[in-house]
């Protein structure tokens, strides 16, 4: 059975989860994290990260050594 997620912004059900890539930081300290789960509401258009996702993003940023795959900018995979 599929769980119906309620939008934190408009209160409607039907929120879906997408996976996105975002960059954090500036200059030499920029890091890109890919495959981050993001919630998207098809009713109001709001998109947001859950608190637990934000905590994991911060953890990845703080402990990026050993997780980084070098590309044009440092990139970390969320999963």
PDB file as gemmi writes it, atoms N, CA and C in Angstrom:
CRYST1    1.000    1.000    1.000  90.00  90.00  90.00 P 1                      
ATOM      1  N   UNK A   1       0.844  -1.195   0.000  1.00  0.00           N  
ATOM      2  CA  UNK A   1       0.000   0.000   0.000  1.00  0.00           C  
ATOM      3  C   UNK A   1       0.882   1.249   0.000  1.00  0.00           C  
ATOM      4  N   UNK A   2       0.605   2.175  -0.894  1.00  0.00           N  
ATOM      5  CA  UNK A   2       1.394   3.385  -1.033  1.00  0.00           C  
ATOM      6  C   UNK A   2       0.956   4.430  -0.005  1.00  0.00           C  
ATOM      7  N   UNK A   3       1.930   5.031   0.667  1.00  0.00           N  
ATOM      8  CA  UNK A   3       1.654   6.061   1.668  1.00  0.00           C  
ATOM      9  C   UNK A   3       1.335   7.386   0.979  1.00  0.00           C  
ATOM     10  N   UNK A   4       0.254   8.029   1.398  1.00  0.00           N  
ATOM     11  CA  UNK A   4      -0.114   9.335   0.854  1.00  0.00           C  
ATOM     12  C   UNK A   4       0.531  10.406   1.721  1.00  0.00           C  
ATOM     13  N   UNK A   5       1.356  11.222   1.086  1.00  0.00           N  
ATOM     14  CA  UNK A   5       2.058  12.281   1.808  1.00  0.00           C  
ATOM     15  C   UNK A   5       1.265  13.576   1.672  1.00  0.00           C  
ATOM     16  N   UNK A   6       1.087  14.262   2.789  1.00  0.00           N  
ATOM     17  CA  UNK A   6       0.368  15.537   2.838  1.00  0.00           C  
ATOM     18  C   UNK A   6       1.375  16.678   2.693  1.00  0.00           C  
ATOM     19  N   UNK A   7       1.053  17.649   1.877  1.00  0.00           N  
ATOM     20  CA  UNK A   7       1.925  18.801   1.659  1.00  0.00           C  
ATOM     21  C   UNK A   7       2.002  19.667   2.918  1.00  0.00           C  
ATOM     22  N   UNK A   8       3.211  20.006   3.330  1.00  0.00           N  
ATOM     23  CA  UNK A   8       3.410  20.879   4.490  1.00  0.00           C  
ATOM     24  C   UNK A   8       2.959  22.306   4.213  1.00  0.00           C  
ATOM     25  N   UNK A   9       2.853  22.675   2.943  1.00  0.00           N  
ATOM     26  CA  UNK A   9       2.498  24.044   2.589  1.00  0.00           C  
ATOM     27  C   UNK A   9       0.989  24.236   2.428  1.00  0.00           C  
ATOM     28  N   UNK A  10       0.339  23.385   1.595  1.00  0.00           N  
ATOM     29  CA  UNK A  10      -1.088  23.593   1.303  1.00  0.00           C  
ATOM     30  C   UNK A  10      -2.005  22.585   1.996  1.00  0.00           C  
ATOM     31  N   UNK A  11      -1.443  21.511   2.547  1.00  0.00           N  
ATOM     32  CA  UNK A  11      -2.251  20.526   3.256  1.00  0.00           C  
ATOM     33  C   UNK A  11      -2.934  19.494   2.379  1.00  0.00           C  
ATOM     34  N   UNK A  12      -2.717  19.540   1.072  1.00  0.00           N  
ATOM     35  CA  UNK A  12      -3.315  18.576   0.147  1.00  0.00           C  
ATOM     36  C   UNK A  12      -2.476  17.305   0.095  1.00  0.00           C  
ATOM     37  N   UNK A  13      -3.115  16.190  -0.247  1.00  0.00           N  
ATOM     38  CA  UNK A  13      -2.372  14.937  -0.388  1.00  0.00           C  
ATOM     39  C   UNK A  13      -1.880  14.786  -1.824  1.00  0.00           C  
ATOM     40  N   UNK A  14      -1.014  13.818  -2.050  1.00  0.00           N  
ATOM     41  CA  UNK A  14      -0.511  13.546  -3.385  1.00  0.00           C  
ATOM     42  C   UNK A  14       0.910  14.009  -3.613  1.00  0.00           C  
ATOM     43  N   UNK A  15       1.599  14.419  -2.545  1.00  0.00           N  
ATOM     44  CA  UNK A  15       2.996  14.845  -2.671  1.00  0.00           C  
ATOM     45  C   UNK A  15       3.823  13.661  -3.177  1.00  0.00           C  
ATOM     46  N   UNK A  16       4.707  13.938  -4.122  1.00  0.00           N  
ATOM     47  CA  UNK A  16       5.567  12.892  -4.668  1.00  0.00           C  
ATOM     48  C   UNK A  16       7.025  13.173  -4.301  1.00  0.00           C  
ATOM     49  N   UNK A  17       7.830  12.130  -4.352  1.00  0.00           N  
ATOM     50  CA  UNK A  17       9.257  12.276  -4.075  1.00  0.00           C  
ATOM     51  C   UNK A  17      10.043  12.206  -5.374  1.00  0.00           C  
ATOM     52  N   UNK A  18      10.911  13.186  -5.583  1.00  0.00           N  
ATOM     53  CA  UNK A  18      11.835  13.202  -6.706  1.00  0.00           C  
ATOM     54  C   UNK A  18      13.243  13.173  -6.123  1.00  0.00           C  
ATOM     55  N   UNK A  19      14.208  12.899  -6.962  1.00  0.00           N  
ATOM     56  CA  UNK A  19      15.601  12.965  -6.533  1.00  0.00           C  
ATOM     57  C   UNK A  19      16.291  14.056  -7.349  1.00  0.00           C  
ATOM     58  N   UNK A  20      17.003  14.946  -6.641  1.00  0.00           N  
ATOM     59  CA  UNK A  20      17.603  16.116  -7.261  1.00  0.00           C  
ATOM     60  C   UNK A  20      19.095  16.209  -6.931  1.00  0.00           C  
ATOM     61  N   UNK A  21      19.774  17.082  -7.646  1.00  0.00           N  
ATOM     62  CA  UNK A  21      21.180  17.401  -7.402  1.00  0.00           C  
ATOM     63  C   UNK A  21      21.256  18.864  -7.007  1.00  0.00           C  
ATOM     64  N   UNK A  22      21.980  19.148  -5.934  1.00  0.00           N  
ATOM     65  CA  UNK A  22      22.127  20.528  -5.460  1.00  0.00           C  
ATOM     66  C   UNK A  22      23.582  20.795  -5.101  1.00  0.00           C  
ATOM     67  N   UNK A  23      24.008  22.054  -5.267  1.00  0.00           N  
ATOM     68  CA  UNK A  23      25.346  22.455  -4.857  1.00  0.00           C  
ATOM     69  C   UNK A  23      25.246  23.276  -3.574  1.00  0.00           C  
ATOM     70  N   UNK A  24      26.288  23.155  -2.751  1.00  0.00           N  
ATOM     71  CA  UNK A  24      26.341  23.851  -1.473  1.00  0.00           C  
ATOM     72  C   UNK A  24      27.730  24.469  -1.322  1.00  0.00           C  
ATOM     73  N   UNK A  25      27.806  25.665  -0.769  1.00  0.00           N  
ATOM     74  CA  UNK A  25      29.085  26.330  -0.551  1.00  0.00           C  
ATOM     75  C   UNK A  25      29.447  27.264  -1.689  1.00  0.00           C  
ATOM     76  N   UNK A  26      30.678  27.812  -1.596  1.00  0.00           N  
ATOM     77  CA  UNK A  26      31.167  28.765  -2.593  1.00  0.00           C  
ATOM     78  C   UNK A  26      32.627  28.478  -2.912  1.00  0.00           C  
ATOM     79  N   UNK A  27      33.036  28.881  -4.096  1.00  0.00           N  
ATOM     80  CA  UNK A  27      34.440  28.813  -4.492  1.00  0.00           C  
ATOM     81  C   UNK A  27      35.052  27.445  -4.313  1.00  0.00           C  
ATOM     82  N   UNK A  28      36.201  27.399  -3.639  1.00  0.00           N  
ATOM     83  CA  UNK A  28      36.910  26.142  -3.397  1.00  0.00           C  
ATOM     84  C   UNK A  28      36.173  25.232  -2.424  1.00  0.00           C  
ATOM     85  N   UNK A  29      35.164  25.744  -1.774  1.00  0.00           N  
ATOM     86  CA  UNK A  29      34.431  24.971  -0.768  1.00  0.00           C  
ATOM     87  C   UNK A  29      33.095  24.443  -1.285  1.00  0.00           C  
ATOM     88  N   UNK A  30      32.861  24.560  -2.594  1.00  0.00           N  
ATOM     89  CA  UNK A  30      31.607  24.073  -3.152  1.00  0.00           C  
ATOM     90  C   UNK A  30      31.634  22.551  -3.228  1.00  0.00           C  
ATOM     91  N   UNK A  31      30.503  21.957  -2.929  1.00  0.00           N  
ATOM     92  CA  UNK A  31      30.328  20.518  -3.064  1.00  0.00           C  
ATOM     93  C   UNK A  31      28.953  20.283  -3.671  1.00  0.00           C  
ATOM     94  N   UNK A  32      28.852  19.281  -4.528  1.00  0.00           N  
ATOM     95  CA  UNK A  32      27.588  18.932  -5.165  1.00  0.00           C  
ATOM     96  C   UNK A  32      27.141  17.597  -4.587  1.00  0.00           C  
ATOM     97  N   UNK A  33      25.894  17.533  -4.157  1.00  0.00           N  
ATOM     98  CA  UNK A  33      25.322  16.286  -3.649  1.00  0.00           C  
ATOM     99  C   UNK A  33      24.222  15.879  -4.614  1.00  0.00           C  
ATOM    100  N   UNK A  34      24.317  14.653  -5.106  1.00  0.00           N  
ATOM    101  CA  UNK A  34      23.294  14.196  -6.043  1.00  0.00           C  
ATOM    102  C   UNK A  34      22.396  13.155  -5.390  1.00  0.00           C  
ATOM    103  N   UNK A  35      21.283  12.910  -6.042  1.00  0.00           N  
ATOM    104  CA  UNK A  35      20.318  11.892  -5.605  1.00  0.00           C  
ATOM    105  C   UNK A  35      19.662  12.227  -4.266  1.00  0.00           C  
ATOM    106  N   UNK A  36      19.436  13.513  -4.000  1.00  0.00           N  
ATOM    107  CA  UNK A  36      18.803  13.943  -2.748  1.00  0.00           C  
ATOM    108  C   UNK A  36      17.284  13.817  -2.901  1.00  0.00           C  
ATOM    109  N   UNK A  37      16.611  13.132  -1.957  1.00  0.00           N  
ATOM    110  CA  UNK A  37      15.158  13.048  -2.048  1.00  0.00           C  
ATOM    111  C   UNK A  37      14.495  14.394  -1.723  1.00  0.00           C  
ATOM    112  N   UNK A  38      13.639  14.845  -2.628  1.00  0.00           N  
ATOM    113  CA  UNK A  38      12.908  16.101  -2.452  1.00  0.00           C  
ATOM    114  C   UNK A  38      11.424  15.811  -2.619  1.00  0.00           C  
ATOM    115  N   UNK A  39      10.603  16.414  -1.771  1.00  0.00           N  
ATOM    116  CA  UNK A  39       9.158  16.270  -1.874  1.00  0.00           C  
ATOM    117  C   UNK A  39       8.600  17.392  -2.739  1.00  0.00           C  
ATOM    118  N   UNK A  40       7.692  17.039  -3.651  1.00  0.00           N  
ATOM    119  CA  UNK A  40       7.110  17.998  -4.589  1.00  0.00           C  
ATOM    120  C   UNK A  40       5.593  17.853  -4.549  1.00  0.00           C  
ATOM    121  N   UNK A  41       4.898  18.977  -4.362  1.00  0.00           N  
ATOM    122  CA  UNK A  41       3.439  18.968  -4.331  1.00  0.00           C  
ATOM    123  C   UNK A  41       2.899  19.364  -5.705  1.00  0.00           C  
ATOM    124  N   UNK A  42       2.171  18.462  -6.363  1.00  0.00           N  
ATOM    125  CA  UNK A  42       1.599  18.807  -7.666  1.00  0.00           C  
ATOM    126  C   UNK A  42       0.425  19.790  -7.555  1.00  0.00           C  
ATOM    127  N   UNK A  43      -0.115  19.957  -6.354  1.00  0.00           N  
ATOM    128  CA  UNK A  43      -1.258  20.867  -6.157  1.00  0.00           C  
ATOM    129  C   UNK A  43      -0.821  22.329  -6.117  1.00  0.00           C  
ATOM    130  N   UNK A  44       0.164  22.643  -5.254  1.00  0.00           N  
ATOM    131  CA  UNK A  44       0.571  24.047  -5.087  1.00  0.00           C  
ATOM    132  C   UNK A  44       1.945  24.355  -5.682  1.00  0.00           C  
ATOM    133  N   UNK A  45       2.681  23.317  -6.090  1.00  0.00           N  
ATOM    134  CA  UNK A  45       3.990  23.533  -6.702  1.00  0.00           C  
ATOM    135  C   UNK A  45       5.136  23.653  -5.719  1.00  0.00           C  
ATOM    136  N   UNK A  46       4.848  23.588  -4.436  1.00  0.00           N  
ATOM    137  CA  UNK A  46       5.900  23.684  -3.424  1.00  0.00           C  
ATOM    138  C   UNK A  46       6.824  22.479  -3.521  1.00  0.00           C  
ATOM    139  N   UNK A  47       8.126  22.697  -3.320  1.00  0.00           N  
ATOM    140  CA  UNK A  47       9.066  21.584  -3.224  1.00  0.00           C  
ATOM    141  C   UNK A  47       9.972  21.842  -2.027  1.00  0.00           C  
ATOM    142  N   UNK A  48      10.262  20.778  -1.286  1.00  0.00           N  
ATOM    143  CA  UNK A  48      11.009  20.954  -0.041  1.00  0.00           C  
ATOM    144  C   UNK A  48      11.667  19.655   0.388  1.00  0.00           C  
ATOM    145  N   UNK A  49      12.664  19.801   1.265  1.00  0.00           N  
ATOM    146  CA  UNK A  49      13.343  18.674   1.883  1.00  0.00           C  
ATOM    147  C   UNK A  49      12.746  18.447   3.266  1.00  0.00           C  
ATOM    148  N   UNK A  50      12.700  17.183   3.697  1.00  0.00           N  
ATOM    149  CA  UNK A  50      12.266  16.892   5.063  1.00  0.00           C  
ATOM    150  C   UNK A  50      13.388  17.275   6.028  1.00  0.00           C  
ATOM    151  N   UNK A  51      13.060  17.363   7.310  1.00  0.00           N  
ATOM    152  CA  UNK A  51      14.061  17.679   8.335  1.00  0.00           C  
ATOM    153  C   UNK A  51      15.159  16.618   8.357  1.00  0.00           C  
ATOM    154  N   UNK A  52      14.779  15.355   8.218  1.00  0.00           N  
ATOM    155  CA  UNK A  52      15.794  14.294   8.251  1.00  0.00           C  
ATOM    156  C   UNK A  52      16.710  14.374   7.024  1.00  0.00           C  
ATOM    157  N   UNK A  53      16.177  14.766   5.873  1.00  0.00           N  
ATOM    158  CA  UNK A  53      17.006  14.937   4.689  1.00  0.00           C  
ATOM    159  C   UNK A  53      17.979  16.090   4.881  1.00  0.00           C  
ATOM    160  N   UNK A  54      17.508  17.199   5.446  1.00  0.00           N  
ATOM    161  CA  UNK A  54      18.390  18.339   5.711  1.00  0.00           C  
ATOM    162  C   UNK A  54      19.498  17.965   6.693  1.00  0.00           C  
ATOM    163  N   UNK A  55      19.167  17.169   7.701  1.00  0.00           N  
ATOM    164  CA  UNK A  55      20.183  16.712   8.656  1.00  0.00           C  
ATOM    165  C   UNK A  55      21.226  15.849   7.955  1.00  0.00           C  
ATOM    166  N   UNK A  56      20.787  14.971   7.056  1.00  0.00           N  
ATOM    167  CA  UNK A  56      21.722  14.111   6.329  1.00  0.00           C  
ATOM    168  C   UNK A  56      22.586  14.926   5.377  1.00  0.00           C  
ATOM    169  N   UNK A  57      22.022  15.927   4.737  1.00  0.00           N  
ATOM    170  CA  UNK A  57      22.809  16.810   3.868  1.00  0.00           C  
ATOM    171  C   UNK A  57      23.910  17.477   4.685  1.00  0.00           C  
ATOM    172  N   UNK A  58      23.567  17.992   5.840  1.00  0.00           N  
ATOM    173  CA  UNK A  58      24.556  18.654   6.698  1.00  0.00           C  
ATOM    174  C   UNK A  58      25.628  17.671   7.154  1.00  0.00           C  
ATOM    175  N   UNK A  59      25.220  16.446   7.495  1.00  0.00           N  
ATOM    176  CA  UNK A  59      26.181  15.427   7.909  1.00  0.00           C  
ATOM    177  C   UNK A  59      27.149  15.116   6.769  1.00  0.00           C  
ATOM    178  N   UNK A  60      26.622  14.966   5.549  1.00  0.00           N  
ATOM    179  CA  UNK A  60      27.472  14.697   4.393  1.00  0.00           C  
ATOM    180  C   UNK A  60      28.456  15.833   4.144  1.00  0.00           C  
ATOM    181  N   UNK A  61      28.003  17.060   4.274  1.00  0.00           N  
ATOM    182  CA  UNK A  61      28.875  18.220   4.067  1.00  0.00           C  
ATOM    183  C   UNK A  61      29.976  18.283   5.113  1.00  0.00           C  
ATOM    184  N   UNK A  62      29.647  17.958   6.338  1.00  0.00           N  
ATOM    185  CA  UNK A  62      30.624  18.027   7.435  1.00  0.00           C  
ATOM    186  C   UNK A  62      31.658  16.900   7.361  1.00  0.00           C  
ATOM    187  N   UNK A  63      31.273  15.764   6.809  1.00  0.00           N  
ATOM    188  CA  UNK A  63      32.140  14.584   6.785  1.00  0.00           C  
ATOM    189  C   UNK A  63      32.402  14.125   5.352  1.00  0.00           C  
ATOM    190  N   UNK A  64      32.681  15.069   4.478  1.00  0.00           N  
ATOM    191  CA  UNK A  64      32.794  14.743   3.054  1.00  0.00           C  
ATOM    192  C   UNK A  64      34.069  13.985   2.689  1.00  0.00           C  
ATOM    193  N   UNK A  65      35.111  14.070   3.507  1.00  0.00           N  
ATOM    194  CA  UNK A  65      36.346  13.351   3.203  1.00  0.00           C  
ATOM    195  C   UNK A  65      36.033  11.864   3.082  1.00  0.00           C  
ATOM    196  N   UNK A  66      36.530  11.255   2.044  1.00  0.00           N  
ATOM    197  CA  UNK A  66      36.280   9.836   1.812  1.00  0.00           C  
ATOM    198  C   UNK A  66      34.997   9.564   1.051  1.00  0.00           C  
ATOM    199  N   UNK A  67      34.121  10.558   0.936  1.00  0.00           N  
ATOM    200  CA  UNK A  67      32.861  10.392   0.219  1.00  0.00           C  
ATOM    201  C   UNK A  67      32.891  11.040  -1.152  1.00  0.00           C  
ATOM    202  N   UNK A  68      33.829  11.955  -1.345  1.00  0.00           N  
ATOM    203  CA  UNK A  68      33.857  12.782  -2.549  1.00  0.00           C  
ATOM    204  C   UNK A  68      34.387  12.004  -3.750  1.00  0.00           C  
ATOM    205  N   UNK A  69      33.689  12.149  -4.862  1.00  0.00           N  
ATOM    206  CA  UNK A  69      34.153  11.667  -6.158  1.00  0.00           C  
ATOM    207  C   UNK A  69      34.510  12.924  -6.941  1.00  0.00           C  
ATOM    208  N   UNK A  70      35.762  13.067  -7.339  1.00  0.00           N  
ATOM    209  CA  UNK A  70      36.199  14.288  -8.013  1.00  0.00           C  
ATOM    210  C   UNK A  70      35.613  14.386  -9.416  1.00  0.00           C  
ATOM    211  N   UNK A  71      35.139  15.568  -9.719  1.00  0.00           N  
ATOM    212  CA  UNK A  71      34.692  15.928 -11.052  1.00  0.00           C  
ATOM    213  C   UNK A  71      35.094  17.382 -11.218  1.00  0.00           C  
ATOM    214  N   UNK A  72      34.393  18.126 -11.988  1.00  0.00           N  
ATOM    215  CA  UNK A  72      34.729  19.555 -12.131  1.00  0.00           C  
ATOM    216  C   UNK A  72      34.582  20.268 -10.785  1.00  0.00           C  
ATOM    217  N   UNK A  73      33.652  19.797  -9.969  1.00  0.00           N  
ATOM    218  CA  UNK A  73      33.497  20.266  -8.593  1.00  0.00           C  
ATOM    219  C   UNK A  73      33.370  19.031  -7.724  1.00  0.00           C  
ATOM    220  N   UNK A  74      33.689  19.116  -6.424  1.00  0.00           N  
ATOM    221  CA  UNK A  74      33.518  17.947  -5.565  1.00  0.00           C  
ATOM    222  C   UNK A  74      32.049  17.537  -5.515  1.00  0.00           C  
ATOM    223  N   UNK A  75      31.766  16.252  -5.652  1.00  0.00           N  
ATOM    224  CA  UNK A  75      30.396  15.756  -5.654  1.00  0.00           C  
ATOM    225  C   UNK A  75      30.263  14.600  -4.678  1.00  0.00           C  
ATOM    226  N   UNK A  76      29.152  14.589  -3.935  1.00  0.00           N  
ATOM    227  CA  UNK A  76      28.836  13.521  -2.988  1.00  0.00           C  
ATOM    228  C   UNK A  76      27.501  12.937  -3.381  1.00  0.00           C  
ATOM    229  N   UNK A  77      27.373  11.615  -3.320  1.00  0.00           N  
ATOM    230  CA  UNK A  77      26.097  10.980  -3.583  1.00  0.00           C  
ATOM    231  C   UNK A  77      25.326  10.833  -2.282  1.00  0.00           C  
ATOM    232  N   UNK A  78      24.089  11.277  -2.242  1.00  0.00           N  
ATOM    233  CA  UNK A  78      23.253  11.213  -1.049  1.00  0.00           C  
ATOM    234  C   UNK A  78      23.026   9.756  -0.639  1.00  0.00           C  
ATOM    235  N   UNK A  79      22.825   8.883  -1.617  1.00  0.00           N  
ATOM    236  CA  UNK A  79      22.545   7.473  -1.319  1.00  0.00           C  
ATOM    237  C   UNK A  79      23.816   6.678  -1.420  1.00  0.00           C  
TER     238      UNK A  79                                                      
END                                                                             
